[in-house]
Amino acid sequence: MPQLMASLQRIQAATASFVERKYMHILREPLQSSGQLVYVRPDKLQKNTILPNPERLIVEGDRLTIEQQGDKPRRLLLQDFPQIRAFVESIRATLAGDFPTLSRFYDVSLRGIPEDWTLELVPRDGKTRELVTAIHISGSKGAIRSIEMLEGDGDRTNMTIVAQTR
């Protein structure tokens, strides 16, 4: 774990493209979206969805801004939404190599080798665990390649990430 966290801590900024598939038991085919992810140390995380509908999610500090085409931006404080905050921190704290924050929200386990690792995050909070049973973040060295979120109702979301710059 210390070697992985140190490798991730060296990343100052990263841009990647993503394809996200949401598998829902009520649908035959997964919902798919794609776009770009941006991370800037210490705490900026941005998800720009291009397809099927443009949307931008921006997290900076304790603020989440949601921008959808044709609507006024919505701003939320993460402290007011503990379950959203826990999910945001799963990604942001992993990217930052911030084990203390990860372990505050999750029971964390690591398997694999530096070139092919997977973090398993199980929410500590019971209410969060009702929504998300586990998050699997996989990568190679200091790069995240996929994020899988398993939901309490049996649905799951899988995001494949391809780094563009570092």
C-alpha positions as CSV (number, residue, x, y, z in Angstrom):
1,M,0.0,0.0,0.0
2,P,2.7,2.6,0.8
3,Q,4.4,2.0,-2.6
4,L,1.1,2.5,-4.5
5,M,0.2,5.6,-2.4
6,A,3.6,7.1,-3.0
7,S,3.3,6.4,-6.8
8,L,-0.1,8.1,-6.9
9,Q,1.1,11.1,-4.8
10,R,3.6,12.0,-7.6
11,I,0.8,12.9,-10.0
12,Q,0.2,16.7,-10.1
13,A,-2.4,16.7,-12.9
14,A,-3.9,14.1,-15.2
15,T,-6.3,14.1,-18.1
16,A,-8.0,10.9,-19.4
17,S,-10.8,9.8,-21.6
18,F,-13.5,7.5,-20.2
19,V,-16.2,5.2,-21.2
20,E,-18.8,4.4,-18.5
21,R,-21.3,1.6,-18.7
22,K,-24.2,1.4,-16.1
23,Y,-25.7,-2.1,-15.9
24,M,-29.2,-2.0,-14.4
25,H,-31.3,-5.0,-13.8
26,I,-34.3,-3.3,-15.4
27,L,-32.5,-2.8,-18.7
28,R,-31.3,-5.3,-21.3
29,E,-28.4,-3.2,-22.4
30,P,-26.1,-1.0,-20.3
31,L,-26.4,2.8,-20.4
32,Q,-23.2,4.2,-21.9
33,S,-21.6,7.5,-21.6
34,S,-18.1,8.9,-22.6
35,G,-16.0,12.0,-22.2
36,Q,-13.0,13.3,-20.4
37,L,-11.8,13.3,-16.8
38,V,-9.4,15.9,-15.3
39,Y,-7.6,15.8,-12.0
40,V,-5.5,18.7,-10.6
41,R,-3.8,18.3,-7.3
42,P,-4.8,18.8,-4.5
43,D,-8.5,18.5,-4.8
44,K,-10.0,19.3,-8.3
45,L,-11.8,16.5,-10.1
46,Q,-13.8,17.2,-13.2
47,K,-15.9,14.8,-15.3
48,N,-16.9,16.2,-18.7
49,T,-19.5,13.9,-20.3
50,I,-19.8,14.4,-24.0
51,L,-22.0,11.5,-25.1
52,P,-24.9,10.9,-25.0
53,N,-25.7,14.3,-23.3
54,P,-23.2,17.0,-22.4
55,E,-22.8,17.4,-18.7
56,R,-20.0,18.6,-16.4
57,L,-19.4,17.7,-12.8
58,I,-16.7,19.7,-11.0
59,V,-15.5,19.0,-7.5
60,E,-13.2,21.5,-5.9
61,G,-12.6,21.3,-2.1
62,D,-16.0,20.7,-0.5
63,R,-18.1,22.0,-3.5
64,L,-19.7,20.0,-6.3
65,T,-21.0,21.9,-9.3
66,I,-23.3,20.2,-11.8
67,E,-23.7,21.8,-15.2
68,Q,-26.2,20.4,-17.7
69,Q,-26.9,21.9,-21.1
70,G,-29.8,24.3,-20.9
71,D,-30.0,24.4,-17.1
72,K,-28.5,26.7,-14.5
73,P,-25.5,25.2,-12.7
74,R,-26.3,23.5,-9.4
75,R,-23.9,23.9,-6.5
76,L,-23.8,21.5,-3.6
77,L,-21.7,21.3,-0.5
78,L,-20.3,17.7,-0.2
79,Q,-20.7,17.9,3.6
80,D,-24.4,18.1,3.2
81,F,-24.4,14.8,1.1
82,P,-22.3,12.2,3.0
83,Q,-22.9,9.4,0.5
84,I,-21.9,11.6,-2.5
85,R,-18.9,12.8,-0.5
86,A,-17.8,9.2,0.2
87,F,-17.9,8.3,-3.5
88,V,-16.1,11.5,-4.5
89,E,-13.4,10.8,-2.0
90,S,-13.0,7.2,-3.2
91,I,-11.7,8.6,-6.5
92,R,-10.1,11.9,-5.4
93,A,-8.2,10.3,-2.4
94,T,-7.0,7.4,-4.6
95,L,-5.7,9.9,-7.2
96,A,-4.0,11.9,-4.4
97,G,-2.5,8.8,-2.8
98,D,-4.2,9.9,0.4
99,F,-4.6,6.7,2.4
100,P,-5.8,8.4,5.6
101,T,-8.8,9.9,3.8
102,L,-9.6,6.6,2.0
103,S,-9.5,4.7,5.3
104,R,-11.7,7.3,7.0
105,F,-14.5,6.4,4.5
106,Y,-13.7,2.8,3.5
107,D,-12.2,-0.5,4.6
108,V,-9.4,-0.7,2.1
109,S,-7.6,-3.7,0.7
110,L,-5.0,-4.0,-2.0
111,R,-4.2,-7.0,-4.2
112,G,-1.9,-7.5,-7.1
113,I,1.5,-6.2,-8.1
114,P,2.6,-2.6,-9.0
115,E,2.0,-3.2,-12.7
116,D,-1.5,-4.7,-12.1
117,W,-3.2,-3.7,-8.8
118,T,-6.8,-3.5,-7.5
119,L,-8.0,-1.5,-4.5
120,E,-11.2,-2.7,-3.0
121,L,-13.1,-0.1,-1.0
122,V,-16.0,-1.1,1.2
123,P,-17.9,1.8,2.8
124,R,-17.6,2.1,6.5
125,D,-20.9,4.0,6.9
126,G,-24.0,1.8,6.9
127,K,-26.2,4.2,4.9
128,T,-23.5,4.5,2.3
129,R,-23.1,0.7,2.2
130,E,-26.9,0.4,1.4
131,L,-26.2,2.4,-1.8
132,V,-22.7,1.2,-2.7
133,T,-21.5,-2.2,-1.4
134,A,-18.0,-1.9,-2.9
135,I,-15.8,0.1,-5.2
136,H,-13.0,-1.6,-7.1
137,I,-10.3,0.7,-8.5
138,S,-7.7,-1.0,-10.8
139,G,-4.6,0.3,-12.3
140,S,-0.9,0.0,-13.2
141,K,1.8,1.8,-11.2
142,G,0.5,5.4,-10.8
143,A,-2.3,5.2,-13.3
144,I,-6.0,4.3,-12.7
145,R,-7.4,2.1,-15.5
146,S,-10.9,1.3,-14.3
147,I,-13.4,2.0,-11.6
148,E,-16.2,-0.4,-10.8
149,M,-19.0,0.5,-8.4
150,L,-21.3,-2.2,-7.0
151,E,-24.6,-0.9,-5.8
152,G,-26.8,-2.2,-3.0
153,D,-29.6,-3.0,-5.4
154,G,-27.4,-5.2,-7.6
155,D,-26.8,-2.7,-10.3
156,R,-23.2,-1.8,-11.2
157,T,-21.2,0.9,-13.0
158,N,-17.9,0.2,-14.8
159,M,-15.7,3.1,-16.0
160,T,-12.8,2.4,-18.3
161,I,-10.1,5.1,-18.2
162,V,-7.4,5.8,-20.8
163,A,-4.8,8.4,-19.8
164,Q,-4.0,11.2,-22.2
165,T,-1.4,13.2,-20.4
166,R,0.3,13.3,-17.0
